[in-house]
Amino acid sequence: MAWLVVAYLGSLAVLLVSAFWTTNSFTGAVVHTVTGDNVIRAVTDEVFRTVTVRTVGVALLVTVLCAVLAVPLGLYMAKIASPRTRLALVVAVTTPLWASYLVKAYAWRVMLSPDGPMSWATGYTPGYGLVATVITLTYLWLPYMIIPVFAAFERVPNHLVDASSDLGASDLSTLRMVVAPLVFPGIAAGSIFTFSLSLGDYIAVTIVGGKTQMLGNIIYGQLVTANNQPLAAALSIIPLAAVILYLLAMRRTGALENV
């Protein structure tokens, strides 16, 4: 708890404070003069608002795609696959987590290039841009959705499914009324990872996004290229607030209480 308070919450406090500082227009040095200009600009600037909407939209889309892919795979792994197949699938899902982030991102850059394997195999590739960013982020964070969903399906008692079938419910009705409420906490837990990781990502969009801008690389550009730490800190408040709001929304569903 001490490490969390000092290293994490302490750094967030410094971040929030530095958002209200300014910079010297000539030297670019940070000036500890309190001003709200950076926060106002981060909220009202049309470019920043457009990028914010795009970033939140991408994070939500990646979360939905990960859930759509993870639910049937998690169901198969937990309830249908043989023990040997289940072990093989668990290894297949977790092995990419040991690979370098950059290796995986650049692998998708090769896959999606105009002359890459996808173009050879299908005759079509989305190229570099927003679609490529969504595909890459979905691949990168999919294991973080599959693992909690698989664990949630494993915790569903088989006798509840048998009882539902004995009472005349169809397979679809059993999935909707019996299994889905029990698995939803796992989906909610996985969505927290996929949403927050996509929201803060700035490397994948740089590699496969082409001219696409997201909040992460805007913040990085302000901090490194423009040397404007206060504005970067003010922009960082936006994804932080979005994650907090998302957590509160998940909490209101009651899903996190059972995770």
FITOR-29399 format. One record per atom (N, C-alpha, C): residue in one letter; x, y, z. Coordinates in steps of 0.1 Angstrom, whole numbers, padded with zeros to 4 digits, always signed. Example, Ala and Ser with C-alpha at 12.3 -4.5 7.8 and 13.67 -1.06 7.14 Angstrom:
% FITOR-29399
A+0132-0057+0078
A+0123-0045+0078
A+0132-0033+0078
S+0128-0022+0071
S+0137-0011+0071
S+0129+0000+0079
END
This chain:
% FITOR-29399
M+0008-0012+0000
M+0000+0000+0000
M+0009+0013+0000
A+0020+0012+0008
A+0029+0024+0008
A+0035+0026-0006
W+0039+0015-0013
W+0044+0017-0026
W+0034+0022-0036
L+0022+0017-0035
L+0011+0022-0043
L+0009+0037-0041
V+0008+0041-0029
V+0005+0055-0025
V+0016+0064-0030
V+0029+0060-0028
V+0040+0069-0031
V+0043+0069-0046
A+0044+0057-0052
A+0049+0056-0066
A+0038+0059-0076
Y+0026+0054-0073
Y+0015+0056-0083
Y+0006+0068-0080
L+0000+0068-0068
L-0009+0080-0065
L-0001+0093-0064
G+0012+0091-0059
G+0020+0103-0058
G+0023+0109-0071
S+0027+0100-0081
S+0030+0105-0095
S+0017+0111-0101
L+0006+0105-0099
L-0007+0111-0104
L-0009+0125-0098
A-0006+0127-0085
A-0008+0140-0079
A+0001+0150-0086
V+0013+0146-0088
V+0023+0155-0094
V+0018+0159-0109
L+0013+0148-0115
L+0007+0151-0129
L-0004+0161-0129
L-0013+0159-0119
L-0025+0168-0119
L-0020+0183-0115
V-0010+0184-0107
V-0005+0197-0103
V+0002+0203-0115
S+0010+0196-0122
S+0018+0201-0133
S+0009+0206-0144
A-0003+0201-0145
A-0013+0205-0156
A-0016+0220-0154
F-0014+0225-0142
F-0018+0239-0140
F-0006+0248-0140
W+0006+0243-0144
W+0017+0251-0146
W+0018+0257-0161
T+0028+0264-0164
T+0029+0270-0177
T+0044+0268-0182
T+0047+0273-0194
T+0061+0272-0199
T+0065+0286-0203
N+0078+0288-0203
N+0084+0300-0208
N+0084+0299-0223
S+0078+0309-0229
S+0076+0309-0244
S+0089+0310-0251
F+0100+0315-0245
F+0113+0316-0252
F+0122+0304-0250
T+0123+0299-0237
T+0132+0288-0234
T+0125+0275-0234
G+0112+0275-0232
G+0104+0262-0231
G+0105+0256-0217
A+0111+0263-0207
A+0113+0257-0194
A+0099+0258-0187
V+0097+0249-0178
V+0084+0249-0170
V+0085+0260-0160
V+0074+0267-0159
V+0073+0278-0149
V+0062+0275-0140
H+0065+0275-0127
H+0055+0271-0117
H+0046+0282-0113
T+0039+0287-0123
T+0029+0297-0122
T+0015+0290-0124
V+0006+0292-0115
V-0007+0285-0116
V-0015+0292-0126
T-0021+0284-0136
T-0030+0288-0146
T-0038+0277-0151
G-0050+0280-0155
G-0059+0270-0160
G-0060+0269-0175
D-0051+0276-0182
D-0051+0277-0196
D-0049+0263-0203
N-0041+0255-0197
N-0038+0242-0203
N-0050+0233-0203
V-0057+0233-0191
V-0069+0224-0190
V-0080+0229-0199
I-0082+0243-0200
I-0092+0248-0208
I-0089+0245-0223
R-0076+0246-0227
R-0073+0243-0241
R-0075+0228-0244
A-0072+0219-0234
A-0073+0205-0236
A-0088+0201-0238
V-0097+0209-0232
V-0111+0206-0232
V-0118+0212-0244
T-0114+0224-0248
T-0121+0232-0258
T-0115+0232-0272
D-0102+0228-0273
D-0096+0228-0286
D-0102+0217-0295
E-0106+0221-0307
E-0113+0212-0316
E-0105+0200-0320
V-0092+0202-0322
V-0084+0190-0326
V-0083+0180-0315
F-0081+0185-0302
F-0080+0176-0291
F-0094+0169-0288
R-0105+0176-0291
R-0118+0170-0289
R-0120+0159-0299
T-0116+0162-0311
T-0118+0152-0322
T-0109+0139-0319
V-0097+0141-0314
V-0088+0130-0311
V-0093+0123-0299
T-0099+0130-0289
T-0105+0123-0278
T-0116+0114-0281
V-0125+0119-0290
V-0137+0111-0294
V-0132+0099-0302
R-0122+0101-0311
R-0117+0090-0318
R-0110+0079-0309
T-0103+0084-0299
T-0096+0075-0290
T-0105+0067-0282
V-0116+0073-0276
V-0126+0066-0268
V-0133+0056-0277
G-0136+0060-0289
G-0143+0052-0299
G-0135+0039-0302
V-0122+0041-0305
V-0113+0030-0307
V-0113+0020-0296
A-0111+0026-0283
A-0110+0018-0271
A-0123+0009-0269
L-0135+0016-0272
L-0147+0008-0270
L-0149-0002-0281
L-0145+0001-0293
L-0146-0009-0304
L-0137-0021-0302
V-0124-0018-0298
V-0115-0029-0295
V-0121-0038-0284
T-0127-0031-0273
T-0133-0039-0262
T-0144-0048-0267
V-0153-0043-0276
V-0164-0051-0281
V-0158-0062-0290
L-0149-0059-0298
L-0143-0070-0307
L-0137-0081-0299
C-0129-0077-0288
C-0123-0087-0280
C-0133-0095-0273
A-0144-0089-0268
A-0155-0097-0262
A-0161-0107-0271
V-0164-0102-0284
V-0171-0110-0294
V-0162-0123-0297
L-0149-0121-0297
L-0140-0132-0300
L-0137-0140-0288
A-0137-0134-0276
A-0134-0142-0264
A-0145-0151-0259
V-0157-0146-0260
V-0168-0154-0254
V-0170-0168-0261
P-0171-0169-0274
P-0172-0183-0279
P-0159-0191-0277
L-0147-0185-0277
L-0135-0193-0274
L-0135-0197-0260
G-0138-0188-0251
G-0138-0191-0236
G-0148-0202-0233
L-0160-0202-0240
L-0170-0212-0238
L-0165-0226-0243
Y-0159-0226-0254
Y-0153-0238-0260
Y-0142-0244-0251
M-0133-0235-0246
M-0122-0240-0238
M-0127-0245-0225
A-0137-0239-0219
A-0141-0243-0205
A-0151-0255-0205
K-0160-0256-0215
K-0171-0265-0214
K-0171-0276-0225
I-0164-0274-0236
I-0165-0283-0247
I-0152-0291-0250
A-0141-0283-0250
A-0128-0289-0254
A-0123-0300-0244
S-0116-0310-0250
S-0110-0320-0241
S-0099-0314-0233
P-0095-0321-0222
P-0084-0315-0214
P-0071-0312-0222
R-0068-0321-0232
R-0056-0318-0239
R-0058-0306-0249
T-0069-0305-0255
T-0072-0294-0264
T-0073-0281-0255
R-0079-0282-0243
R-0080-0270-0235
R-0066-0265-0231
L-0057-0274-0227
L-0043-0270-0224
L-0036-0264-0236
A-0038-0269-0248
A-0032-0264-0260
A-0037-0250-0262
L-0050-0247-0260
L-0056-0234-0263
L-0051-0224-0252
V-0050-0228-0240
V-0045-0220-0229
V-0031-0215-0233
V-0022-0225-0237
V-0009-0221-0241
V-0009-0212-0253
A-0017-0214-0263
A-0018-0206-0274
A-0022-0192-0271
V-0031-0190-0261
V-0036-0177-0257
V-0026-0170-0249
T-0019-0176-0240
T-0009-0170-0231
T+0005-0168-0237
T+0008-0176-0247
T+0022-0175-0253
T+0025-0161-0258
P+0015-0155-0266
P+0018-0141-0271
P+0021-0131-0261
L+0017-0133-0248
L+0020-0124-0238
L+0035-0123-0234
W+0042-0134-0238
W+0056-0134-0235
W+0064-0128-0247
A+0058-0125-0258
A+0065-0119-0269
A+0066-0104-0267
S+0075-0098-0273
S+0077-0083-0272
S+0066-0076-0279
Y+0061-0066-0272
Y+0051-0057-0278
Y+0054-0052-0292
L+0067-0047-0293
L+0071-0041-0306
L+0072-0052-0317
V+0076-0064-0313
V+0076-0075-0323
V+0062-0077-0329
K+0052-0078-0320
K+0039-0081-0324
K+0033-0069-0332
A+0036-0057-0328
A+0031-0045-0335
A+0037-0044-0349
Y+0050-0047-0350
Y+0057-0046-0363
Y+0053-0058-0372
A+0050-0069-0366
A+0045-0081-0373
A+0032-0077-0381
W+0023-0070-0374
W+0011-0065-0380
W+0013-0055-0391
R+0024-0047-0388
R+0027-0037-0399
R+0031-0044-0412
V+0038-0055-0410
V+0042-0063-0422
V+0030-0069-0428
M+0021-0075-0420
M+0009-0082-0424
M+0000-0072-0432
L-0001-0060-0428
L-0011-0051-0433
L-0005-0042-0444
S+0008-0043-0447
S+0014-0035-0457
S+0008-0038-0471
P+0009-0028-0480
P+0003-0030-0493
P+0008-0042-0501
D+0021-0046-0498
D+0027-0058-0504
D+0029-0069-0495
G+0021-0069-0484
G+0023-0079-0473
G+0015-0092-0475
P+0016-0101-0466
P+0010-0114-0467
P-0006-0113-0468
M-0012-0104-0462
M-0027-0102-0463
M-0030-0099-0477
S-0023-0090-0483
S-0026-0086-0497
S-0023-0098-0507
W-0013-0106-0504
W-0010-0118-0512
W-0022-0128-0511
A-0026-0130-0499
A-0036-0141-0496
A-0050-0137-0500
T-0054-0125-0498
T-0068-0121-0500
T-0070-0111-0511
G-0059-0105-0516
G-0060-0094-0526
G-0065-0081-0520
Y-0066-0080-0507
Y-0071-0068-0500
Y-0063-0066-0487
T-0060-0054-0484
T-0054-0050-0471
T-0059-0036-0468
P-0062-0034-0455
P-0067-0020-0452
P-0056-0010-0452
G-0043-0015-0453
G-0032-0005-0452
G-0031+0000-0438
Y-0024+0012-0437
Y-0021+0018-0424
Y-0031+0029-0422
G-0037+0029-0410
G-0047+0039-0407
G-0055+0034-0395
L-0067+0039-0394
L-0076+0036-0382
L-0080+0022-0381
V-0083+0015-0393
V-0087+0001-0393
V-0075-0007-0388
A-0063-0004-0393
A-0051-0012-0389
A-0048-0010-0374
T-0051+0002-0369
T-0049+0004-0355
T-0058-0005-0346
V-0071-0005-0351
V-0081-0013-0343
V-0077-0028-0344
I-0073-0033-0356
I-0069-0047-0357
I-0057-0050-0348
T-0048-0042-0348
T-0035-0044-0340
T-0038-0044-0326
L-0046-0034-0321
L-0049-0033-0307
L-0058-0045-0302
T-0067-0049-0311
T-0075-0061-0308
T-0067-0073-0306
Y-0057-0075-0315
Y-0048-0087-0313
Y-0040-0085-0301
L-0034-0074-0298
L-0025-0072-0286
L-0032-0074-0273
W-0045-0070-0272
W-0051-0071-0259
W-0061-0082-0258
L-0063-0090-0268
L-0073-0101-0268
L-0070-0111-0257
P-0058-0115-0254
P-0056-0124-0243
P-0061-0119-0229
Y-0060-0106-0227
Y-0065-0100-0215
Y-0080-0101-0213
M-0087-0104-0224
M-0101-0106-0224
M-0104-0121-0223
I-0097-0129-0230
I-0099-0144-0231
I-0097-0150-0217
I-0087-0146-0210
I-0083-0153-0198
I-0094-0151-0187
P-0099-0139-0184
P-0110-0138-0174
P-0123-0144-0179
V-0126-0143-0192
V-0138-0149-0197
V-0138-0165-0196
F-0126-0170-0199
F-0124-0185-0198
F-0126-0189-0183
A-0120-0181-0174
A-0121-0184-0160
A-0136-0183-0155
A-0143-0173-0160
A-0157-0172-0157
A-0165-0184-0161
F-0163-0188-0174
F-0170-0200-0179
F-0167-0212-0170
E-0155-0214-0166
E-0151-0225-0158
E-0158-0225-0145
R-0161-0214-0139
R-0168-0213-0126
R-0183-0216-0127
V-0188-0216-0139
V-0203-0219-0141
V-0205-0234-0138
P-0213-0237-0128
P-0216-0251-0124
P-0223-0258-0135
N-0219-0270-0139
N-0225-0278-0149
N-0239-0282-0146
H-0242-0283-0133
H-0256-0288-0129
H-0266-0277-0131
L-0262-0264-0132
L-0271-0254-0135
L-0275-0255-0150
V-0266-0258-0158
V-0269-0259-0173
V-0278-0271-0175
D-0275-0282-0167
D-0283-0294-0168
D-0297-0292-0163
A-0298-0284-0152
A-0312-0282-0147
A-0320-0273-0157
S-0313-0263-0163
S-0320-0255-0173
S-0325-0263-0184
S-0317-0273-0189
S-0321-0281-0200
S-0333-0290-0196
D-0332-0296-0183
D-0343-0304-0178
D-0356-0297-0177
L-0355-0284-0175
L-0368-0276-0173
L-0373-0271-0187
G-0366-0276-0198
G-0372-0273-0211
G-0366-0261-0218
A-0356-0255-0213
A-0350-0243-0219
A-0341-0248-0231
S-0341-0240-0241
S-0332-0243-0253
S-0318-0239-0249
D-0309-0243-0258
D-0295-0240-0255
D-0293-0225-0255
L-0299-0218-0265
L-0298-0203-0265
L-0304-0197-0253
S-0315-0202-0248
S-0321-0196-0236
S-0313-0199-0224
T-0307-0210-0223
T-0298-0213-0212
T-0286-0204-0212
L-0280-0202-0224
L-0269-0192-0225
L-0273-0178-0221
R-0284-0174-0225
R-0289-0160-0223
R-0293-0158-0208
M-0300-0167-0202
M-0306-0165-0189
M-0299-0171-0177
V-0291-0181-0180
V-0283-0188-0169
V-0268-0185-0170
V-0262-0187-0182
V-0248-0186-0183
V-0243-0172-0184
A-0250-0163-0192
A-0246-0150-0194
A-0245-0141-0181
P-0255-0142-0172
P-0253-0134-0160
P-0241-0138-0151
L-0238-0151-0152
L-0226-0156-0144
L-0213-0153-0151
V-0213-0151-0164
V-0201-0149-0171
V-0198-0134-0172
F-0208-0126-0171
F-0207-0111-0173
F-0196-0105-0165
P-0194-0109-0152
P-0183-0103-0144
P-0170-0105-0150
G-0168-0117-0157
G-0155-0120-0164
G-0153-0111-0176
I-0164-0108-0183
I-0163-0099-0195
I-0161-0085-0190
A-0167-0081-0179
A-0165-0068-0173
A-0150-0066-0169
A-0145-0076-0162
A-0131-0076-0158
A-0121-0075-0170
G-0124-0083-0180
G-0115-0082-0192
G-0117-0069-0199
S-0129-0063-0199
S-0131-0050-0207
S-0123-0039-0200
I-0121-0040-0187
I-0113-0029-0180
I-0099-0029-0186
F-0093-0041-0188
F-0080-0042-0194
F-0080-0037-0208
T-0089-0042-0216
T-0088-0038-0231
T-0091-0024-0233
F-0101-0018-0225
F-0105-0004-0227
F-0093+0005-0222
S-0088+0003-0210
S-0078+0012-0205
S-0065+0011-0213
L-0061-0002-0217
L-0048-0003-0224
L-0049+0003-0238
S-0061+0002-0245
S-0063+0008-0258
S-0063+0023-0257
L-0069+0028-0246
L-0071+0042-0244
L-0057+0049-0242
G-0048+0042-0236
G-0035+0049-0233
G-0024+0045-0243
D-0027+0036-0253
D-0017+0032-0262
D-0012+0043-0271
Y+0000+0044-0273
Y+0006+0054-0283
Y+0016+0048-0293
I+0020+0035-0290
I+0030+0029-0299
I+0024+0023-0311
A+0013+0015-0309
A+0007+0008-0320
A+0002+0018-0331
V-0004+0028-0327
V-0009+0038-0337
V+0002+0045-0344
T+0014+0046-0338
T+0025+0052-0344
T+0031+0042-0355
I+0030+0029-0352
I+0036+0019-0361
I+0026+0016-0373
V+0013+0014-0370
V+0004+0010-0381
V-0007+0020-0384
G-0007+0031-0376
G-0018+0041-0378
G-0017+0051-0389
G-0005+0051-0396
G-0004+0061-0406
G-0004+0075-0401
K-0014+0083-0406
K-0016+0096-0402
K-0026+0097-0390
T-0031+0086-0386
T-0041+0086-0375
T-0035+0091-0362
Q-0042+0100-0355
Q-0038+0105-0342
Q-0047+0100-0331
M-0041+0096-0320
M-0048+0092-0308
M-0042+0100-0296
L-0050+0100-0285
L-0045+0108-0274
L-0031+0104-0269
G-0028+0091-0269
G-0015+0087-0264
G-0004+0094-0272
N-0004+0093-0285
N+0007+0099-0293
N+0006+0115-0293
I-0006+0120-0291
I-0007+0135-0290
I+0000+0139-0277
I-0002+0132-0266
I+0004+0135-0253
I+0019+0133-0254
Y+0024+0122-0261
Y+0038+0120-0263
Y+0044+0131-0271
G+0037+0135-0281
G+0043+0146-0289
G+0044+0159-0282
Q+0034+0162-0273
Q+0035+0175-0265
Q+0047+0174-0255
L+0049+0162-0250
L+0059+0160-0240
L+0073+0160-0245
V+0075+0153-0256
V+0088+0150-0262
V+0092+0160-0273
T+0083+0161-0283
T+0086+0170-0294
T+0084+0184-0291
A+0072+0188-0286
A+0069+0202-0284
A+0075+0207-0270
N+0079+0198-0262
N+0085+0201-0249
N+0076+0210-0241
N+0063+0206-0240
N+0053+0213-0233
N+0047+0203-0222
Q+0054+0202-0212
Q+0050+0192-0201
Q+0036+0196-0195
P+0033+0208-0192
P+0020+0212-0186
P+0009+0208-0195
L+0010+0211-0208
L-0001+0207-0217
L-0003+0192-0218
A+0009+0185-0219
A+0008+0170-0219
A+0001+0165-0206
A+0004+0171-0195
A-0002+0167-0182
A-0017+0170-0183
A-0021+0181-0188
A-0035+0184-0189
A-0043+0175-0198
L-0036+0171-0210
L-0042+0161-0219
L-0043+0148-0212
S-0034+0144-0203
S-0034+0131-0197
S-0045+0130-0187
I-0051+0141-0183
I-0063+0140-0174
I-0075+0134-0181
I-0075+0136-0194
I-0087+0131-0202
I-0088+0116-0202
P-0077+0108-0206
P-0079+0093-0205
P-0080+0089-0190
L-0074+0096-0181
L-0075+0092-0167
L-0090+0093-0162
A-0096+0104-0166
A-0110+0106-0163
A-0119+0096-0170
A-0116+0092-0182
A-0123+0083-0190
A-0123+0069-0183
V-0111+0065-0178
V-0109+0052-0172
V-0117+0052-0159
I-0117+0063-0151
I-0124+0064-0139
I-0139+0062-0141
L-0144+0070-0151
L-0158+0069-0155
L-0162+0055-0159
Y-0153+0048-0167
Y-0156+0034-0171
Y-0157+0025-0159
L-0147+0026-0150
L-0148+0018-0138
L-0160+0020-0129
L-0165+0033-0128
L-0177+0036-0121
L-0189+0030-0128
A-0189+0030-0142
A-0200+0024-0149
A-0200+0009-0147
M-0188+0002-0147
M-0188-0012-0145
M-0192-0015-0130
R-0189-0006-0121
R-0193-0009-0107
R-0208-0008-0105
R-0214+0002-0113
R-0228+0003-0112
R-0236-0009-0117
T-0230-0016-0126
T-0237-0029-0130
T-0236-0040-0120
G-0227-0038-0110
G-0226-0048-0100
G-0217-0060-0104
A-0211-0059-0116
A-0203-0070-0121
A-0190-0071-0113
L-0184-0060-0110
L-0171-0061-0103
L-0172-0067-0089
E-0183-0067-0083
E-0184-0072-0069
E-0182-0087-0069
N-0184-0094-0081
N-0183-0108-0081
N-0171-0113-0088
V-0162-0103-0092
V-0150-0107-0099
V-0140-0113-0089
END
